[in-house]
Amino acid sequence: MEFVLPIAQKLNIRKEQAEAVLNLLSEGSTIPFIARYRKDKTGALDEVQIQQIQDEAKFLKEFTERKTFIENTISEQGKMSEDLQGKIDRATTLTELEDIYLPYKPKRKTKAQTARENGLEPLSAIILEQKEVDLNATAEKYFNEHITSVDLALQGARDIISETINENAEVRAKIRKLFEDEALLKSAVITGKETEGAKFKDYFDFSEPISKVPSHRILAVLRGFMEGFLRISIAPEEEFALEDLEEMYIKNALNSSVEQVKKAIKDAYRRLLQPSLETEFRTQLKQNADEEAINVFAENLRQLLLSSPLGSKRLLAIDPGYRTGCKVVVIDETGKLQTTALIYVHENNHKLIESENTINDLVNKFHTEAIAIGDGTAGRETEQFIKSLKLNLPVFLVNEDGASIYSASEIAREEFPHEDITIRGAVSIGRRLMDPLAELVKIDPKSIGVGQYQHDVNQFRLKERLDQTVVSCVNAVGVNLNTASKHLLSYVSGIGPSLADNIVKYREEIGKFSNRKQLLKVARLGEKAFEQCAGFLRVKSGENPLDGSALHPESYTVVETMAKDLSINVSDLIGNEKLINEIPVKQYISEAFGAHTLHDILNELKKPGLDPRSELEQFEYAGIYKMEDVKEGMIVPGIVTNITRFGAFVDIGVKQDGLVHVSEIAHQYISDPNEVLKLNDKVQVKVMEVDMVRKRIGLSIKQAQEKPTHVKRNIQQKNNHQPVKKEASSLNMNDALSELKKKFGK
C-alpha cells in the first residue's frame, strides 16, 4: 500500500502496524472490532490510533487525487517543466499544491489577462527589471486602440505585476507565515445594528491575535458576522506585509520603475493577497474552532453515554408538570411499560391526598424498586413530594434533555403507537435511569444538550464524529442480544439499521436467542457480519456460558483447550481467578492467538461480561429549589452537567445551572476543565454571583475548598454519577465568560 510509510512516520508507529490496520479496514473490519479482537495484528493500537490511520489514509488519497489532477491540467496546457514538477512533488499539503497551481488555474477574466491581451506583458517585464528608463516614452510604444495613454499602459503593466506577485507560491508562503504569526481577528458592529445585535456586544470593538483567540470566541465572532451584526477582518499590520513583499521584489534604489513596482506591490496585497488569505484563514479558523467544539461535544457525549446505569429494576418514572399534572408510568426490569397514571401535586392541591394514594398503590402493586423523576420543570418540587411519602426507595433526578424530541419521534411512535407523547417521555426518563446508553442512542446526539456551539459547526463532520462516539460507547459496553432495541443493535460493529431490524424480527419469531450461532440464521447476516458483531453481543444464561462474555466465538476453542488441560469444564473455569492466574500463557500462543489476545481472554474469563461503567450513586442537593434561594457565599453540592473549554456548568438544584469559569476550578493552573472534571462529577461549589436579571449564577470550586488540593486525576479513575441536568445558563464572570449568552446545545 502506497500510503503505509508516510502514515507510519506521521503517527509515529511501526510500518507493520499501519499496514495491518489498512488491510483490515479494506477487508471490511470496523474500528471497534480491530481494536478489540485484532490486537496481535496491530500491536494493540487503540480506537483513537486506528481512527487516525483511517483519517490519514483518506487525506492522502484525496491529496494524491488532487495532485494528479493538477499535474494533468498543467501538462494539458503545455506548461509542465522539470522545475515545476519538482515543486509539485515536494509539496506536502493541499495549500502548497494550490499555491503552485494558482497561476495555471482557469479563472474568470482578470485585469491582468485584459492587460496581456492588450500587449502590455513586455512593459511589465521592463518595469520589473527596475532599470532606469524613460517610462513615459517606453509606455507610448504600447499604445493601441485600447491603450491610449501612458497612465493606461502603466496601470495595465502594474495589473500584470500584481497578479504575478499574488500567484507566486513563495510570496504566498511568506505572507501566510506573517498571518500566522501576526494577524489579528478584529470585529466591529455594523452601524445601526447595535440594539438588534446586543447579544454580540462584547465583539462590537474586538481585537485578538489569531494565534491566541480560543475556539469559542472565534465561533461567537463568526456567528455575529454570519447573522449580519458584525463586520470582521483578519490581517497583520499592512506595513509589515508590504515590507516583506518589497524585500522580495525591490532590487534597486528608487527610480521610476521601482516606484511602479511599489504601487503594484501595494495593489497586489490590498486587492488580491490580503482578501485571499483572509478568506483562507477565516476558513481555517472556522475549521479549527469546529474541530475543537466537536471534540468538546464528543467527549461530553462519551461521558454521558457511559453514565452509570441503575440496571434492571422495576421503576416508577415521573415526567413532572405543574398545571397539566405529573405523568407517571411503571416499567418492568426490561423497560416494558406496565401502567400509567396522572397525579397533581403542585397545583389543584385538593388532589394531593389522591396523588399520594396513587403513588403508594403503584409502588405496592408493582413492587417498585426505585423512582426516576425528570429534572426539568417542577422536577425538584416533585422530588420533594415523593420523598415526603417516606417510601424507603431510592429517588433519582434524571437528565431529561432531548426526551421531548424522542417522544415526538418516529422511534417513539413505533414503540408506543397508542400512548400520549407525555407517557412516552416518562418511559424514556425511567429507561434512562436503568441504562442511559440504551435509551440515549434513540436521540440525535445534538439534542442531548452537552455541546458547545454545536449548531454553528460543520454539521457533516459533527454527525460523523458523534456517530463514531456512539459506536465506540455501544461496543465498549456490549449489548444484550435478547433485550436490545433495534436502535441500539444498529450501532453494534458490523450490523447497521437493516441487519438490526432483521435481528429483532428473527428474535420475535424464535422467542429469544439461546446462543450466538443463531445469528447466522438471521436474514442477510453472513460470516463477515457475524465475525464483526458476535463478540459485542451477549446471550445471558444461554446454552454456552461464553456467549454471555466479551470473548469472541473464534476464541472458544482455545478456552476449551485450557479447560481440558485443567481437567475441568469451561463453566468451572469462568470466574475462577485462582485457576486462571495459573494458566501458562506462552503454552497457548499460536499463529491464531498471540500474547495480546490471550491476555484479553484470561482477563475476560475472570469477570465475564463485566459492565465497564461504574455503579450508580445517589445524590442529595442542598435545600434550595429556585434562584431566589441562592445567595452569594453559599457552599452547596452540585453535579457537573456540561463541560466547555472555558468552564463547566454545575447543577445545584435550581432551574439555572451555574458556570464555574476555568480559572475557578482548581488552585493550580489548568487550560482545559477536562483535566480535572468529568461529566456527572459531584462537586462542592461556592456561589460567587447571582444575577437575577440575566438568570446567571457564578460558581467556584476552588473557593469551596478549605485549602489548595491537587485534584488532577486520570479520567478513567473518576466515578460516574447519574446525569442530572437542567436548563444551563451562562455567567459574565470575567470578560472571558461573556461568550455564553445561552445554554449551548439547547
C-alpha positions, 0 to 999 in steps of 0.5 A: 500500500502506497500510503503505509510509510508516510502514515507510519512516520506521521503517527509515529508507529511501526510500518507493520502496524499501519499496514495491518490496520489498512488491510483490515479496514479494506477487508471490511473490519470496523474500528471497534472490532480491530481494536478489540479482537485484532490486537496481535495484528496491530500491536494493540493500537487503540480506537483513537490510533486506528481512527487516525490511520483511517483519517490519514489514509483518506487525506492522502488519497484525496491529496494524491487525487488532487495532485494528479489532477493538477499535474494533468491540467498543467501538462494539458496546457503545455506548461509542465517543466522539470522545475515545476514538477519538482515543486509539485512533488515536494509539496506536502499539503493541499495549500502548497499544491494550490499555491503552485497551481494558482497561476495555471488555474482557469479563472474568470477574466482578470485585469491582468489577462485584459492587460496581456491581451492588450500587449502590455506583458513586455512593459511589465517585464521592463518595469520589473527589471527596475532599470532606469528608463524613460517610462513615459516614452517606453509606455507610448510604444504600447499604445493601441486602440485600447491603450491610449495613454501612458497612465493606461499602459502603466496601470495595465503593466502594474495589473500584470505585476500584481497578479504575478506577485499574488500567484507566486507560491513563495510570496504566498508562503511568506505572507501566510507565515506573517498571518500566522504569526501576526494577524489579528481577528478584529470585529466591529458592529455594523452601524445601526445594528447595535440594539438588534445585535446586543447579544454580540456586544462584547465583539462590537470593538474586538481585537485578538491575535489569531494565534491566541483567540480560543475556539469559542470566541472565534465561533461567537465572532463568526456567528455575529458576522454570519447573522449580519451584526458584525463586520470582521477582518483578519490581517497583520499590520499592512506595513509589515506585509508590504515590507516583506513583499518589497524585500522580495521584489525591490532590487534597486534604489528608487527610480521610476520603475521601482516606484511602479513596482511599489504601487503594484506591490501595494495593489497586489496585497490590498486587492488580491493577497490580503482578501485571499488569505483572509478568506483562507484563514477565516476558513481555517479558523472556522475549521479549527474552532469546529474541530475543537467544539466537536471534540468538546461535544464528543467527549461530553457525549462519551461521558454521558453515554457511559453514565452509570446505569441503575440496571434492571429494576422495576421503576416508577418514572415521573415526567413532572408538570405543574398545571397539566399534572405529573405523568407517571408510568411503571416499567418492568426490569426490561423497560416494558411499560406496565401502567400509567397514571396522572397525579397533581401535586403542585397545583389543584392541591385538593388532589394531593391526598389522591396523588399520594394514594396513587403513588403508594398503590403503584409502588405496592402493586408493582413492587417498585424498586426505585423512582426516576423523576425528570429534572426539568420543570417542577422536577425538584418540587416533585422530588420533594413530594415523593420523598415526603411519602417516606417510601424507603426507595431510592429517588433519582433526578434524571437528565431529561434533555432531548426526551421531548424530541424522542417522544415526538419521534418516529422511534417513539411512535413505533414503540408506543403507537397508542400512548400520549407523547407525555407517557412516552417521555416518562418511559424514556426518563425511567429507561434512562435511569436503568441504562442511559446508553440504551435509551440515549442512542434513540436521540440525535446526539445534538439534542442531548444538550452537552455541546458547545456551539454545536449548531454553528459547526460543520454539521457533516463532520459533527454527525460523523464524529458523534456517530463514531462516539456512539459506536465506540460507547455501544461496543465498549459496553456490549449489548444484550442480544435478547433485550436490545432495541433495534436502535441500539443493535444498529450501532453494534460493529458490523450490523447497521439499521437493516441487519438490526431490524432483521435481528429483532424480527428473527428474535420475535419469531424464535422467542429469544436467542439461546446462543450466538450461532443463531445469528447466522440464521438471521436474514442477510447476516453472513460470516463477515457480519457475524465475525464483526458483531458476535463478540459485542453481543451477549446471550445471558444464561444461554446454552454456552456460558461464553456467549454471555462474555466479551470473548469472541466465538473464534476464541472458544476453542482455545478456552476449551483447550485450557479447560481440558488441560485443567481437567475441568469444564469451561463453566468451572473455569469462568470466574475462577481467578485462582485457576486462571492466574495459573494458566501458562500463557506462552503454552497457548500462543499460536499463529491464531492467538498471540500474547495480546489476545490471550491476555484479553481472554484470561482477563475476560474469563475472570469477570465475564461480561463485566459492565465497564461503567461504574455503579450508580450513586445517589445524590442529595442537593442542598435545600434550595429549589429556585434562584431566589434561594441562592445567595452569594457565599453559599457552599452547596453540592452540585453535579457537573452537567456540561463541560466547555473549554472555558468552564463547566456548568454545575447543577445545584438544584435550581432551574439555572445551572451555574458556570464555574469559569476555568480559572475557578476550578482548581488552585493550580493552573489548568487550560482545559476543565477536562483535566480535572472534571468529568461529566456527572462529577459531584462537586462542592461549589461556592456561589460567587454571583447571582444575577437575577436579571440575566438568570446567571449564577457564578460558581467556584470550586476552588473557593469551596475548598478549605485549602489548595488540593491537587485534584488532577486525576486520570479520567478513567479513575473518576466515578460516574454519577447519574446525569442530572441536568437542567436548563444551563445558563451562562455567567459574565464572570470575567470578560472571558465568560461573556461568550455564553449568552445561552445554554449551548446545545439547547 
